[in-house]
C-alpha cells in the first residue's frame, strides 16, 4: 500500500495557500510537537497571529512547526486516535488546533534518507516497496531517541496511509496535500 506525506499546498511554489500564523516575534517553535509524548494535559495554548494581517484565517493555518487546523478540520480528523489536537489561540479568530501525531516507527531498512549532524534524519527520499503505513498517521523516529516509556523524537514530516491521506484531502485539500512517497 502506498505511503503519503502530508504537506502544505504552495501556490506557484512560493506562497502557502493557507494563511501563515506565528507569534509576534515570528519565532513560535514548539519542540515538544516533534515528540510522540501526549501533550494535552500540560499544553499551554500559544498566542499566535496571522502573519500577513491583510488576509483572513483559512481552515488550515501554515506554520513549519505544525499543521494548525480549524475546529471543522479537527472534527473531521478526530476519528484518528493517533492524532492529538492542541489548542492554539489566533488573535481575532479564536481557537485553532495544532495537529500532533502520537505514533511513530523506525526508518524502515532499505529506505533512502539523508542524515544531518550525528545520526538525525534530515530528509527521507524513499521507503522500500515492501513498507506499509504502520498506522493511519505516523512519524519516523530519529535513531536512538525511543525511551523506555515509548516516547521518541521524530522528524517533522507527517506520513499517512492511503485512507488517512484521503481524509485529509477531503477536508483540507485546498491547503494540505498528500504526496505519495517514492519507493525503491
C-alpha positions as CSV (number, residue, x, y, z in Angstrom):
1,X,0.0,0.0,0.0
2,X,1.3,3.5,-0.8
3,X,2.5,5.8,2.0
4,X,1.8,9.6,1.7
5,X,3.5,12.7,3.2
6,X,1.1,15.4,4.3
7,X,2.4,18.7,3.1
8,X,1.2,22.3,2.8
9,X,-0.1,23.4,-0.6
10,X,2.1,26.1,-2.1
11,X,0.9,28.5,-4.9
12,X,3.5,28.8,-7.7
13,X,6.0,27.1,-5.3
14,X,6.5,30.3,-3.4
15,X,3.5,31.1,-1.2
16,X,1.4,28.8,1.1
17,X,-2.3,28.5,0.1
18,X,-3.1,28.5,3.8
19,X,-2.7,31.7,5.7
20,X,0.6,31.9,7.7
21,X,0.4,32.0,11.5
22,X,3.1,32.8,14.0
23,X,3.8,34.8,17.2
24,X,4.6,38.4,17.4
25,X,8.3,37.7,17.1
26,X,7.9,35.2,14.2
27,X,9.6,32.6,16.3
28,X,7.0,30.2,17.5
29,X,8.7,26.8,17.6
30,X,7.4,24.1,20.0
31,X,9.9,21.2,20.0
32,X,7.5,19.1,22.0
33,X,5.4,18.7,18.9
34,X,8.3,16.6,17.4
35,X,7.9,14.0,20.2
36,X,5.3,11.3,20.5
37,X,4.5,12.2,24.1
38,X,0.9,13.1,24.7
39,X,0.8,16.8,25.5
40,X,-2.8,17.7,26.1
41,X,-2.6,17.7,29.9
42,X,0.4,20.0,30.1
43,X,-0.1,22.1,26.9
44,X,-0.4,25.8,27.3
45,X,-2.0,27.4,24.2
46,X,0.3,29.8,22.5
47,X,-1.0,33.2,21.4
48,X,-0.4,33.5,17.6
49,X,-1.5,35.9,14.9
50,X,-1.8,35.9,11.2
51,X,1.5,36.6,9.6
52,X,0.0,38.8,6.8
53,X,-2.6,40.9,8.5
54,X,-4.4,41.8,5.3
55,X,-5.5,38.1,5.0
56,X,-8.2,36.2,6.8
57,X,-7.9,32.9,8.6
58,X,-8.2,29.8,6.5
59,X,-9.3,26.3,7.6
60,X,-5.6,25.3,7.9
61,X,-3.0,27.8,9.0
62,X,0.5,27.3,7.8
63,X,3.5,27.1,10.2
64,X,6.6,25.0,9.7
65,X,6.3,23.6,13.3
66,X,2.8,22.1,12.9
67,X,-0.3,22.0,10.8
68,X,-2.7,24.3,12.6
69,X,-6.3,23.5,11.8
70,X,-9.8,24.8,12.4
71,X,-12.5,23.2,14.6
72,X,-14.1,21.8,11.4
73,X,-10.9,20.1,10.2
74,X,-10.3,18.8,13.8
75,X,-13.8,17.4,13.9
76,X,-13.3,15.5,10.6
77,X,-9.9,14.1,11.6
78,X,-10.7,13.3,15.2
79,X,-11.7,9.8,14.2
80,X,-7.9,9.0,14.1
81,X,-6.8,8.2,17.6
82,X,-3.1,8.7,16.8
83,X,-3.8,12.5,16.4
84,X,-4.0,14.9,19.3
85,X,-5.3,18.4,18.7
86,X,-3.8,21.0,20.9
87,X,-5.4,24.4,21.3
88,X,-3.8,27.5,19.7
89,X,-5.2,31.0,20.2
90,X,-5.2,33.0,17.0
91,X,-5.7,36.8,17.5
92,X,-9.0,37.9,16.1
93,X,-10.1,34.4,15.1
94,X,-10.2,32.4,18.3
95,X,-9.2,28.8,18.8
96,X,-7.5,26.6,16.3
97,X,-5.6,23.4,16.9
98,X,-2.0,22.2,16.4
99,X,-2.2,18.7,14.9
100,X,0.2,16.5,16.9
101,X,1.0,12.9,15.8
102,X,1.4,10.5,18.7
103,X,2.6,7.4,16.8
104,X,6.0,6.7,15.1
105,X,8.2,3.9,13.8
106,X,11.8,3.4,12.9
107,X,13.0,4.3,9.5
108,X,12.5,1.0,7.6
109,X,15.5,-0.8,6.4
110,X,16.1,-0.2,2.7
111,X,14.9,3.4,2.9
112,X,16.8,6.2,1.2
113,X,17.4,9.1,3.6
114,X,19.9,11.9,4.2
115,X,21.3,12.4,7.7
116,X,22.1,15.6,9.4
117,X,24.7,16.1,12.2
118,X,25.2,12.8,14.0
119,X,22.5,10.2,13.3
120,X,19.5,12.6,12.9
121,X,17.4,12.1,9.8
122,X,17.4,15.3,7.6
123,X,15.4,14.1,4.7
124,X,13.6,10.9,3.7
125,X,13.7,10.4,0.0
126,X,12.1,6.9,-0.4
127,X,10.7,4.0,1.5
128,X,11.2,0.4,0.4
129,X,8.5,-1.0,-1.8
130,X,7.5,-3.5,0.9
131,X,6.8,-0.8,3.5
132,X,3.2,-0.3,4.6
133,X,2.0,2.5,6.8
134,X,2.1,1.0,10.3
135,X,-0.9,3.2,11.4
136,X,-3.1,5.8,9.6
137,X,-0.8,8.8,10.7
138,X,2.7,8.4,11.9
139,X,6.2,10.0,12.0
140,X,9.6,8.5,11.6
141,X,11.8,8.4,14.8
142,X,15.3,9.8,14.8
143,X,17.6,6.9,15.6
144,X,18.3,6.3,19.3
145,X,15.5,8.5,20.7
146,X,13.0,5.9,21.7
147,X,12.7,5.9,25.5
148,X,11.8,3.0,27.8
149,X,8.4,4.7,28.2
150,X,7.8,4.5,24.4
151,X,8.3,8.2,23.6
152,X,10.5,9.3,20.8
153,X,11.8,12.4,18.9
154,X,10.7,12.4,15.3
155,X,11.4,14.0,12.0
156,X,8.9,16.8,11.4
157,X,7.2,15.2,8.4
158,X,3.8,13.7,8.9
159,X,3.1,10.4,7.0
160,X,-0.2,8.8,6.3
161,X,-1.9,5.7,5.0
162,X,-4.0,6.0,1.9
163,X,-7.2,6.2,4.0
164,X,-5.8,8.9,6.2
165,X,-4.4,10.8,3.2
166,X,-7.8,10.6,1.6
167,X,-9.5,12.0,4.7
168,X,-7.0,14.9,4.8
169,X,-7.6,15.7,1.1
170,X,-11.4,15.6,1.6
171,X,-11.5,18.0,4.5
172,X,-8.4,20.2,3.8
173,X,-7.3,19.6,0.2
174,X,-7.2,23.2,-0.7
175,X,-4.5,23.8,2.0
176,X,-2.8,20.4,2.6
177,X,-1.8,17.8,0.0
178,X,-1.0,14.1,0.3
179,X,2.2,13.3,-1.7
180,X,3.0,9.7,-2.4
181,X,6.4,8.9,-1.0
182,X,8.6,7.3,-3.7
183,X,9.7,3.7,-3.2
184,X,12.9,1.8,-4.0
